[in-house]
Amino acid sequence: MQSNEYWFGLPKKMFWGFLAIAIFMAGDGFEMAFLSRHITDMGFTPAQSAVVFTFYGLAAALAAWASGVVAELITPQRAMMIGFVLWIVMHALFMSLGLGLRNYPLMVLFYGIRGLAYPLFIYSFMMMLVQVLPREKLAAATGWFWAMYSVGIGVVGSYLPSLTIPMLGETGTLWLAIIWVACGGILAYFSLRNVPVDRSRVNLPMRDKMTEMSRAVTILFTNQHVFYACLIRIINTLSLFGFAIIMPLLFVDRLGFTISEWLQIWAVFFFVTIFTNIFWGITGEKLGWIRQVRWFGCLGMAISSLMFYYLPLYAGHNFWVALIPAVMLGIFVAAFVPMTAVFPTLEPHHKGAAVSIYNLSAGLSNFVAPAIASVMLPFFDIVGVVWAYTALYVFAGVLTFIIRVPQPGHTREERAVKSRVAEQRS
């Protein structure tokens, strides 16, 4: 693609695919900020609710890990359609046989299996970006990817339920999600089916395909910098996934916010990330991927995670004060956007496996965040979970001093060449 085929880093030819991600994730995100409390309102304990999300996160992590290589082996388009159909079927079963019958084992089973679906859909699209776009354009494009993710799961997925719950109830809102996911899946099918992706591995013998799948594990142990990057990416979204579970217990149950007010606060957080994902995706190319992750991602998230707990606790039921840490969180969580480009850069000859490890890291974050909550809530309450997340952000910041990433335009040799060129021109 030529430079005139981009708009602030967005590849114009794939615009409808990005929009499909936003619509799909809107439906997927309807329950994100209220399902945990909905489950406890049905008579289950907060720990049981956290277990439901933990199994969901584990399934999401497995699907995320497999999606990069699976998309490479069967094409991203086919992988996305498998994820789309799986989501529709499992959500219907979760609603009718799980929540509908108040059957806890079936809730865990069907919601857990549904966790396989959304990573397969969205991360297969990310694999398509890796295949189609030049490396120097990838960070900015993935900034748009995460912006669309935020539009869907955060803004529409959080704000719209605050309007529909008073009219349709929580159960009706959860059923409404199917319509959004269906629209996103259908749009993706028609808009992306003719994108010229890499098909070189599609016809490989099954043995070779299994070998390529295994690389999504072995690279973790043979490339230490990929391993460090994996840990950083897991930590990246701990507060995003964890706060959606624990903060309704603080805001609604203890501080007196209504569920609609809480959903609107959470929607503001995601609304901010629409712009910051794009901003940090472009800025990372100039500032340096790892430098940005260290000072704005890790340090910023450590501070804003603490603020998200202590500022509302100090101010009480004050909607406008509660928005301050939500905005801070939205600014700094997006500073990790360049990590998408880091993984294939660290393993340029096995991009599918590298993207799978990135996806595994993102999925594991969805698992680790509620797992930490479910373990620590009974002993240390909400504040203990918040401090655990904060400590891990500090740890990720330390790792950024160890990892070495050959970012295009930011290696010592490339900087020296640029300096000499600038001197000659002057």
N, C-alpha and C positions, 0 to 999 in steps of 0.2 A: 504494500500500500504506500502511495506517495503521501507527502506531508499535507497536501490539500485534501486528502481523504480522511483527515482527522479534525475534530473540533475540540480544542482544549484536551487533547489526548484520547478522545472518544473516537473509535473507528466507526465512521458513518455507515458503512455497509452492514454492520452488525447491530445497528441501533435497536431494531425490533427484538433481537435476542436479549439485549440488556433490559428492555421493557418487560419482556416475558419473565425474567428473573424477579423483577420488582413485583409483578402481579402474583406470581406463584408464591413468593415468600410472604406476601400480604396474607394470603390464606393460611399458610403454614404458621404465621405468627399471631393469629387471632387469639390463641389461648395462652400465649407466652407469659403475660403479666397477670393473669387471673386464674389459670387452671389450678395452680398449687393451692390457692385459697378455696377454690370451688370444691376440690377434693376433700379438704379439711371440713368444709361446711356440710359435706355429706356424712360426716361422722368419723372419718379417718384421721389419724394423728399427723402432725407435721412431719415426723420421721417417715411415716408410710408414704406421704406425699412426695418427700424427697427421694425415696427409693424408686417410685414410678419414674421420676425424671432421671435418676441415675441409670436405670436400665435403658431408657430412651437415649441417653447420652452415650452409653456403651455401644449400642447399635449404630448410632450416628458416627461414632469414631471408626467402627469397622467398615461402614459403607464409605466414609470419607477416605480411608486408607486405600480401599480397593478401587475407588472411582477413577483415579488418574490412569492406572494401568488398564482397567476395564475399558475406559473410553478409548484408549489407544489401540486396544485389541479388537474392539467391535465397532468403533467410530463413536465420537461424542454424541452424535444425534441419536443413535440407538440406545446408548446408556441413559440419556436424558428421558427418553420415552419409557424405559423400564421404571425409572424412578417415579415418573408421573403417574403411571397406572398403579404402581404399588401404593403410593400415597392415598389415592382415592379409595382403594379397596380396604386398606387397613384403618383409615379414619372412620369409614362407615361401620366397620366391625367394632372399633373402639367405642364409638358413640352408642351403637345399638346393644351390643352384648356386654360391654365393659361398664361405662357410665350408666347406660340405660337400666341394666340389671343390678347395678351397684356391686358388681362381682370383682373383687380386688385382684385375684389372679388373672382374670381376663383383661382387666385394665392394664396391668403390667405387661402382659403378653402382647396385646395388639398395639398399644402405644409404643412398646419397645420395638416391634417389627416396623411400625411406621417410621421410626427413627432411621431406618435404612434408606428411606425414600428421598428426602430432601437433599442429602449430600450427593447422592448419585445424580440428581438433576442439576444442581447448581455447580458442583465441582467438575462435572463433565463439560459444562460450558466453559469453565476456567481452562480446562485442558485444551479446548478448542482455541482459546485465545493464545495459549502457549504455542500451539501448532501454526497458527495463522499469522501472528504478529512478530515483527522483528524484536529482538531482546531489548533494545533501547526504548521501545514504545510500551513495553509490558507493564512497568510499574504504574504509569499514568492510566493505562486501560484497566488495570485491576483496581485502581482507585475508583473508577467509574463502576466497576463490578460491585465493589463494596458499598458504593453510594446507592446503587439500585437495591442491593440487599437491605440497606437501612431504610430506604423508602418503603419497601415491602414489609419486612418483619417488624420494623420499629414504628414508622410514622402511621401508615395505613393500618398495620397489624395491631397497633396499640390504641390509636386515636379512634378509629371506626368502632371498635367494640365499646368504647366509652359512650357512644351514641346509640348503638344497637342493643346493649344490655338492658337499658331501661324500657325499650320497646319489645324486644324479642326474648329477653332473659338470657342467661348464660348458656343454656342448652341450645336455644335457637341460634345464638351467635356462633356456637361451635359448628352447627350444621351449615351455616352460611359460608363457612370457610371452604367447603367443597366447590362452590361456584367459582370462587377466586382462583383456586388451584387449577380447576378445569380450564379456565380462560387462559391462564399462564402457560399451561402445557400445550394447549392447542395452538397458541400464538408461536411458541417455540418450534413446534413441528413444522408449521408452514413457512416461517421466516428463516429457518436455519438449515432446511433439508438440502439446499444446493450450495452450502458453503464448502469450498474445496479443501477438506481436511486431509491430513496425512493418513493414507491407507496402507502404508508399507508393511505394517505388522498384522493387518487383518487376516491375511491368509497364511500366517505362520502355522507350522504343525503344533498340535496341542502341547507337546513337550516343551517346545520353545516358548510358548505362551506362559506355561507354568514357571519356566526359568525367569521370564521377565517379571512375573508376579512376585517371585521370591526376592527380586532385587529391591522391591519396596520395603523389605525387611533388612536385608544384608547391608544395604548402603548405610543404614543407621549405625552399624557397628564397624564399618570399614572406613567411613569418612567422619572424623570427629567433629568437623565443623557443621555437617548436616545434623549431627546429634545435638549440638548446642543450639542450632537454629530451631530444631524441633521443640526443645524445652522452652525457648523464648516464645514461640508461637502458641504453645499450650497456655502459657501464662497470660498472653496477650488479652484474651477475652474472658478471663475468670470472673471479673466483676460483672460483665455483660450478662453471662448466663447465671451467675450466682445471685446477683441482686434481684433478678426477676423472680426468684424463688423466696428469698429471705426478706426483702424490703417491704412487700405487702404486709408482712407480720408486724413490722415496725410502724409503717405509715398508717395503715388501716386499723389494725387491732390496738395499737398503743397510743398513737398520736391523734387519732380521730379523723383522719382523712377519709373521704368516701372512696369507693372503688373507682369511680369515674375520675376523681381528682388524681388518684395514683396513676391511672392509665394515661392521663394527660401529661403528667410529669415524665413518665417513661417515654411517651411519644416525643416530647421535646428533646430528650436525650438523643433519640434516633434521628430526629429532624436535623439536629446540629451535625450529625455524622454524614448526612448527605453532602454537605459542603466541605467538611473537613477531610473526608475520604478523597475527594477530588483534589483538594488543596495539598494534602500531604503526599498524594501520589505524584504530583508535579514537582513539589518542593524536594522530595527525596532524590530526584534526579540531579538537583543542583547542590543540595546540602550534603548528600551522602546518605545511603540507605541506613547503615548501622549507626552513624552519628545521630541521625534523627530518631531512630528507635530508642537509643540510649537515653538521650536528654529530654525528649518530649514524650516518648511512649512510656518507658519504664518509670522514670521519675514523676512524670505528670500523672500517671495512673495511680502510683502509690499515694500521692497527695490527694487526688480527687476521690479516691476510694474512701479515705478517712473522712473527707469532707461530707461525703454522701451520708455518712452515719451521724457524725457529731454535729453538723450544722442544723439539720432538722430537729435533732434531739434537744439542742439548745434553744431553738426558736419556737418549737412546738408546732401547733397546727397553723402554719403560715405558708400558703401555697407559693407565694412569690420568692420567699427565701429558699424553699425546697427546690426551686428551679435552678438556683446558682450551681450547686454541685452536679445537677443533671447536665447543665451546659458544659461544665468543666470536663465531666466524664466523656461527653460527646466530642470534645476537642482532642483529648489526648489518646483515647482508644484508637483513633484513626491513624495516629502517627506510626503504627505498626504496619501500615499498608505495604511498604516496600518489601516486607518479608515474602510476599508472593513471588517477587522476582529473584529473591536470594536463593531459593532452593534449586531451580533449574540452572542458575549460574554456578552453583557449587557442584552440580553433576550434569554438565552440558551434553554428555553422550547418552544419558539415560533420563531424559526429561520427564517421561511418563512416570517412572519410578520416583523421581524427585518430587514431582507434583503430588503423587500419591502420599508421600511422606508429609508434605505440607498439609494436605487434606486430612491426614491422620492426626496431625498436630491440632488442627482446628477442631476436628471431631472430638479428640481427647479433652479439649478444653470444655466442651459441652458435657463431658462425662465427669471430669475432675472437679469442676465447680460445684455441682450438686452433691458429689461424693464428699467433698470437704464439708459442705453444709450439713449433710446427714450425719456425719461423724461428730462434728463439733457442736452442733446446736444443743444436744441434750446436756452437754457438760459446760460449755462456755457461752451459750446464748448467741445472739446475733453479733455482738461486739467481737467475740472470739473469731467468728468467720471472717469479719471485715479485716481484722488484724492479720489473719492467716493469708488472705489475698494480698495485703499490703507488703508483707514480708517476702512473698514470692515475686512481686514486682521489683523489689530491691535486688533479689537474687538474679533476676533476669538482667537487670542493669549491669551487674558484675560480669555476667556471661558475655555481654557485648564487648568487653575489653579483651576477651580471649578469642572470639570468632574472627576469622579472616575471610573476607568476601571480595573477589576481584570484580568490583563494579565497573562497567564500561565508563571510561572518562575519569575514573577516580583512583586508578592505580598510580604508583609512584612514577612509573615510566611515562604513562600518558600525561600526567601533570607536568612532567619535565618537558615533554614535547610541546604541550600547550604554552608553557612559559617561554620556550625558545621562539615559537611562532609569534607570540605577542611582542617579544623584544625585537624581532626582525621587522614587524609591521610598524613599531614605534620609531 
